[in-house]
Amino acid sequence: QVQFAESGGGLVQPGGSLRLSCDASGIRISGIVISGYTMNWYRQAPGKERELVASSTRSGETYYADSVKGRFTIARDDDKRTAYLQMNNLKPDDTAVYYCNRSPAPLLWGHGTQVTVSS
């Protein structure tokens, strides 16, 4: 199955930081790239629907959900086929499984990476 691999999650106290990575470099199919696509980070909290958290377009524009604006930063390295989500000043409401995917032409959803914000 062709999927992105998310990593970097963990348990952090409120106010802490994490940096998530979304890696396509392990996908041994030369056609799977992120350049030319919008890269998106999503999250899904228990009992809630998956929501879009941040996006980075191929032209460099970014979008953030209001709930994370000013705290999260999305970045990408198209040569490495990797996207990142820097999360600062984390809050308990940020607790969720975080996923990445590209658009259009999304891949199958990966396993995500768990972020837990708790004291």
trRosetta pair geometry for C-beta under 8 A, 3 or more apart (Angstrom, degrees):
i j d omega theta_ij theta_ji phi_ij phi_ji
1 108 5.4 -58 -180 54 111 153
2 27 5.8 65 -146 -144 85 127
2 29 6.3 -32 -111 18 127 144
2 32 6.2 -158 -167 -87 126 144
2 107 5.2 -109 117 -149 90 117
2 108 6.4 121 72 19 61 101
3 27 7.7 -178 56 -87 37 118
3 107 5.5 163 -113 134 39 124
3 108 5.0 -64 -83 79 92 91
3 109 6.9 5 -133 111 113 20
3 110 4.2 135 165 -87 118 79
3 111 7.7 82 141 -13 150 68
4 22 5.1 6 169 -176 133 92
4 23 6.7 139 -168 61 78 38
4 24 5.5 -51 -111 -75 80 81
4 27 7.9 -53 -93 -39 44 129
4 100 5.2 -84 112 83 154 99
4 101 6.4 -159 12 -93 133 50
4 102 7.8 135 -50 -18 132 88
4 107 6.1 135 -20 60 81 137
4 110 4.9 -93 74 -34 66 136
5 22 7.4 153 74 -156 43 45
5 23 4.8 -32 65 62 96 94
5 24 7.7 162 18 -80 80 33
5 26 6.0 20 0 36 140 130
5 110 5.9 -179 -96 -146 32 147
5 111 7.8 12 -134 31 62 96
6 9 7.5 41 138 -22 104 109
6 20 6.4 -9 -167 -176 95 110
6 21 7.1 158 -152 84 48 52
6 22 5.4 -14 -98 -101 73 73
6 23 7.9 169 -83 16 25 75
6 98 6.2 -168 -180 101 148 83
6 99 6.1 -119 -37 -123 153 40
6 100 5.6 149 -85 9 106 98
6 110 5.5 149 -3 95 94 138
6 111 7.0 -144 43 70 96 68
6 112 5.4 -9 55 -143 144 27
6 113 4.2 -131 128 -17 105 101
7 20 7.1 157 83 -156 39 64
7 21 5.1 -14 62 59 89 97
7 23 7.0 0 13 1 111 117
7 113 5.5 148 -115 -87 17 140
8 18 6.0 133 149 169 95 99
8 19 5.5 -91 -167 96 141 55
8 20 4.1 180 74 -114 129 42
8 21 5.1 120 -29 7 128 78
8 113 5.9 57 52 151 62 165
9 18 6.6 44 -123 175 38 151
9 20 6.5 27 -60 -102 70 101
9 97 7.9 -23 -99 -134 166 53
9 98 6.3 169 -79 31 119 111
9 112 8.0 35 -27 149 149 73
9 113 3.4 170 -12 149 118 97
9 114 4.7 147 134 69 148 42
9 115 4.6 -113 -140 -66 101 65
9 116 7.8 79 170 -1 103 69
10 18 6.3 177 41 -114 93 130
10 114 7.6 89 -70 90 18 79
10 115 7.1 8 43 -119 38 56
10 116 7.3 -85 134 37 32 83
11 116 4.7 -21 -107 74 71 109
11 118 6.7 -46 -158 43 95 96
12 16 3.7 -141 172 87 112 141
12 17 7.2 -144 -164 47 154 21
12 18 5.7 -136 -30 -47 152 108
12 90 5.6 65 98 59 127 152
12 115 7.4 -25 20 -164 109 83
12 116 7.3 147 24 83 62 57
12 117 5.7 -26 75 -108 84 69
13 16 5.0 105 59 -27 65 122
13 117 7.3 57 170 -161 12 69
13 118 7.2 -64 -113 87 48 33
13 119 5.3 59 -141 -100 92 66
14 90 6.4 -134 -134 95 41 74
14 91 6.0 35 -135 -123 95 43
14 92 6.2 -34 -83 -39 109 78
14 117 5.8 84 -82 169 60 105
14 118 7.7 28 -37 -114 82 10
14 119 5.9 -38 7 -52 100 99
15 89 5.9 -22 -133 -134 47 55
15 90 6.8 -54 25 50 11 66
16 90 5.3 -30 67 34 69 116
16 117 7.3 -172 47 -128 102 92
17 86 7.3 -6 -169 -177 109 79
17 87 6.2 164 -153 91 60 61
17 88 4.7 -8 -104 -108 105 61
17 89 7.6 19 -77 -16 80 37
17 90 6.7 172 -88 -18 31 104
18 87 5.0 0 58 57 80 111
18 90 6.8 42 6 -58 97 143
18 115 6.2 -165 55 -124 161 112
19 84 6.2 -12 -176 -169 95 109
19 85 7.2 165 -157 81 49 48
19 86 5.2 -12 -110 -106 86 67
19 87 7.2 -173 -83 21 36 73
20 41 7.2 110 85 -130 140 134
20 84 6.6 150 82 -161 58 54
20 85 4.3 0 54 53 109 98
20 87 6.9 46 -8 -10 100 113
20 98 5.7 -73 -117 107 162 148
20 100 7.8 167 135 -45 121 117
20 113 6.0 171 -134 64 108 141
20 115 7.6 -64 -69 -64 122 123
21 82 6.0 -20 -167 -169 98 112
21 83 7.5 146 -161 81 49 46
21 84 5.6 -21 -103 -104 61 75
22 39 7.0 158 81 -171 144 121
22 41 7.2 -146 -40 -91 140 87
22 82 6.5 148 77 -161 56 58
22 83 4.2 -11 57 60 115 92
22 84 7.2 -153 17 -70 81 30
22 85 7.6 59 -19 -12 107 96
22 100 3.4 -22 -116 43 147 164
23 26 6.2 57 127 0 110 97
23 80 8.0 -57 -131 145 82 95
23 81 7.1 75 -165 106 53 85
23 82 5.0 -6 -106 -109 67 94
24 27 5.0 -37 -175 15 73 122
24 32 5.5 -145 180 135 124 109
24 33 7.3 153 107 -124 149 22
24 34 6.1 161 15 -38 144 104
24 81 3.9 -93 68 154 101 116
24 82 7.0 -156 23 -74 72 50
25 80 6.1 -41 -67 176 128 67
25 81 4.9 151 -67 65 68 111
25 82 6.4 -20 -25 -56 109 97
27 32 4.6 -44 111 76 140 152
27 81 7.7 -114 37 142 105 150
29 32 4.7 73 80 -7 100 108
32 81 7.4 71 118 -153 83 142
32 107 7.2 42 -138 -81 118 132
33 36 6.9 55 102 31 115 106
33 37 7.5 153 104 3 72 114
33 78 7.3 41 177 -170 99 89
33 81 6.1 -108 -138 -106 54 107
34 37 5.5 -98 -163 54 51 110
34 39 5.6 22 -167 -73 123 115
34 76 6.5 -139 126 -164 137 126
34 78 5.7 -140 81 -123 91 72
34 81 5.4 139 3 -143 104 63
34 82 7.8 -151 14 4 150 15
34 83 6.5 -164 -161 -43 163 104
34 102 5.7 -153 -126 -91 78 132
35 58 6.8 85 -172 -132 51 107
35 78 3.9 75 -74 -165 94 131
36 58 5.4 28 -127 -112 17 149
37 58 6.3 108 41 -62 16 110
37 102 4.0 26 141 -174 145 120
37 103 6.5 143 -174 63 98 29
37 104 7.1 -126 -132 40 96 45
37 105 7.0 -97 -110 57 128 99
38 55 5.5 4 175 -173 114 109
38 56 6.7 165 -158 81 66 42
38 57 4.8 -29 -103 -108 94 59
38 58 6.5 -89 -67 -24 54 76
38 102 6.6 140 76 -163 50 65
38 103 4.9 -26 66 65 105 85
38 104 7.9 62 30 -21 98 46
39 55 7.0 158 83 -154 46 58
39 56 5.0 -7 57 56 94 96
39 74 7.2 177 96 174 103 125
39 76 5.3 139 27 -91 150 133
39 83 4.2 -176 165 -89 151 152
39 100 6.6 -1 -177 -172 93 110
39 101 7.9 173 -152 93 57 28
39 102 5.6 -37 -99 -103 60 74
40 52 6.0 -56 -168 -137 120 99
40 53 8.0 127 177 47 75 69
40 54 7.2 166 -152 89 53 49
40 55 4.8 -15 -102 -102 78 84
40 56 7.9 -166 -72 23 40 63
40 100 6.6 158 86 -155 53 61
40 101 5.6 -19 63 66 101 71
40 102 7.1 153 15 -109 85 21
40 103 5.9 32 -13 -1 127 110
41 52 7.7 106 82 -162 49 58
41 53 4.7 -54 103 65 94 111
41 54 4.7 15 44 52 110 90
41 55 7.6 -151 22 -70 67 44
41 72 8.0 -135 77 169 147 140
41 74 6.2 -159 0 -103 121 117
41 83 7.4 -156 -58 128 95 127
41 85 4.7 69 -90 -73 163 141
41 98 6.3 -7 -173 -172 101 104
41 99 7.3 152 -158 83 53 44
41 100 5.3 -30 -99 -97 63 80
42 50 5.1 29 163 176 129 104
42 51 6.3 164 -157 82 82 33
42 52 5.6 -48 -101 -100 83 44
42 53 6.0 161 -117 1 23 91
42 98 7.1 157 84 -156 46 55
42 99 4.7 -18 65 65 97 95
42 100 7.3 168 18 -90 76 28
42 101 7.0 0 1 17 118 102
43 50 7.1 174 90 -149 25 66
43 51 6.1 -21 61 59 72 83
43 53 5.3 58 -3 -48 102 129
43 94 7.7 -58 -174 -167 171 62
43 96 3.8 76 173 109 111 144
43 97 6.7 158 -154 78 67 41
43 98 4.8 -28 -97 -99 88 67
43 99 7.1 168 -87 18 35 74
43 115 7.6 -50 -129 37 126 122
44 48 6.4 -174 -163 85 62 84
44 49 7.0 -81 -126 152 93 24
44 50 4.2 -41 -76 -92 107 71
44 51 7.3 145 -86 11 55 67
44 96 5.6 154 69 -171 28 107
44 97 5.3 -18 59 58 87 92
44 99 7.2 23 -2 -2 102 115
44 112 7.5 -70 34 -115 104 162
45 48 4.4 30 65 34 89 127
45 93 7.9 -44 -88 -171 154 58
45 95 6.3 80 -122 96 102 72
45 96 4.2 -71 -72 -96 68 98
45 97 8.0 171 -83 16 30 65
48 51 7.4 -31 141 -20 116 110
48 96 7.9 -60 62 -114 123 115
50 99 7.1 -23 -144 35 126 132
51 65 6.8 55 145 -92 114 155
52 55 6.8 -3 -179 -45 119 104
52 63 7.9 4 143 109 122 119
52 65 6.4 154 100 -60 69 110
53 64 7.3 -14 158 -148 57 64
53 65 5.3 -70 -137 5 41 121
53 68 5.7 38 -167 9 91 155
53 72 6.6 -43 159 112 109 171
53 85 7.3 40 104 -140 131 145
53 98 7.4 -33 8 -133 154 98
54 62 6.9 -12 -171 -171 94 97
54 63 6.6 164 -154 86 47 61
54 64 5.1 -3 -105 -105 86 69
54 65 7.1 -92 -59 1 58 80
54 68 6.7 -84 -55 91 102 140
54 72 5.7 -133 -54 122 139 127
54 73 7.9 126 -146 -177 159 11
54 74 4.1 175 141 -46 130 127
54 85 6.2 146 49 -120 139 109
55 62 6.6 162 85 -154 58 51
55 63 4.3 11 47 46 103 105
55 74 6.9 170 76 55 8 172
56 60 7.4 -21 -171 -140 88 28
56 61 7.5 163 -153 83 45 44
56 62 5.3 -13 -101 -101 69 81
56 74 4.7 -152 -44 122 111 122
56 75 7.1 108 -81 -118 159 12
56 76 5.2 -175 101 -19 150 122
56 83 6.8 179 39 -139 131 118
57 60 6.7 -36 74 33 82 22
57 61 4.4 13 31 52 122 89
57 62 7.5 -141 9 -69 78 35
62 74 5.7 166 -137 55 116 109
64 68 5.5 -121 -176 85 106 92
64 69 4.4 135 106 -90 127 73
64 72 6.2 160 -135 71 121 104
64 74 7.6 -173 -82 -7 89 108
65 68 5.2 61 65 22 89 97
65 69 7.0 -137 90 -36 39 84
66 69 5.6 -36 -141 -1 34 121
67 93 7.2 -106 -175 121 127 128
68 71 5.4 -107 -168 62 61 101
68 72 4.1 0 164 8 119 124
68 87 7.6 -61 -152 -125 119 90
68 94 7.5 94 -97 -107 102 107
69 72 7.6 -50 -81 40 20 87
71 87 6.7 25 139 -159 92 61
71 88 5.3 -144 -167 71 69 75
71 89 4.8 -103 -131 61 111 105
71 90 7.6 140 169 -76 129 41
72 85 6.1 -13 -167 -174 109 94
72 86 6.7 153 -158 83 53 56
72 87 5.1 -10 -106 -105 86 68
72 88 7.3 -175 -79 25 38 69
73 85 7.4 157 78 -157 44 47
73 86 4.4 -7 57 56 96 108
73 88 7.8 28 -1 0 98 106
74 83 6.9 -7 -171 -179 93 105
74 84 7.0 154 -158 83 47 59
74 85 5.6 -17 -102 -103 70 72
74 86 7.9 -157 -72 22 23 74
75 83 7.0 164 89 -161 47 60
75 84 4.5 -9 62 57 94 107
75 85 7.9 -179 24 -78 70 30
75 86 7.0 38 0 -11 112 105
76 82 7.2 170 -154 96 57 49
76 83 4.5 -22 -104 -109 84 79
76 84 7.1 -167 -77 17 37 74
77 80 4.1 19 110 34 118 110
77 81 7.7 -38 95 15 76 19
77 82 5.1 5 54 61 100 91
77 83 7.7 -170 23 -82 61 36
77 84 7.8 46 -6 -15 93 107
78 81 6.9 27 -169 -81 38 44
83 100 5.7 169 71 -159 126 148
85 98 7.0 -131 58 177 152 144
85 100 7.7 -164 -24 -80 119 113
87 90 5.7 54 142 -79 109 100
87 94 6.8 137 -173 -176 136 150
87 115 7.3 18 62 -141 167 153
90 94 5.0 -106 -158 52 85 150
90 115 7.5 -131 -144 171 139 120
90 117 4.6 -152 143 -106 113 134
91 94 5.2 112 58 -10 67 100
91 117 6.0 91 104 121 20 157
92 95 5.9 -19 -177 -14 53 114
92 117 5.0 -148 -97 98 36 102
92 118 6.3 71 -114 -87 94 60
93 117 7.8 -30 36 62 33 133
94 115 6.3 -56 134 121 93 128
94 117 5.1 60 62 -6 97 142
95 115 6.3 -152 -128 105 42 76
95 116 5.2 36 -130 -129 103 48
95 117 5.1 -129 -60 29 86 80
95 118 7.1 44 -81 -44 135 91
96 115 6.1 6 56 56 59 98
97 112 4.0 56 166 138 105 147
97 113 7.0 151 -158 69 68 26
97 114 5.4 -36 -101 -94 74 62
97 115 7.5 158 -104 18 23 73
98 112 5.8 151 70 -163 36 93
98 113 5.4 -27 60 61 93 81
98 114 7.8 164 14 -97 78 13
98 115 5.6 43 -17 -8 116 117
99 109 6.0 -17 -157 -156 145 97
99 110 6.2 165 -141 55 91 87
99 112 4.4 -55 -74 -96 82 95
100 110 7.3 7 50 26 72 128
101 106 4.5 24 168 -145 124 110
101 107 6.2 -152 -138 43 90 76
101 109 6.8 -53 -70 -104 129 64
101 110 7.9 -174 -73 2 84 92
102 105 6.7 -14 102 82 106 76
102 106 5.9 172 67 -109 59 58
102 107 6.8 58 30 -5 95 89
103 106 5.7 -10 -84 -61 69 93
107 110 7.8 35 100 -44 115 85
109 112 7.6 -4 168 -44 99 93
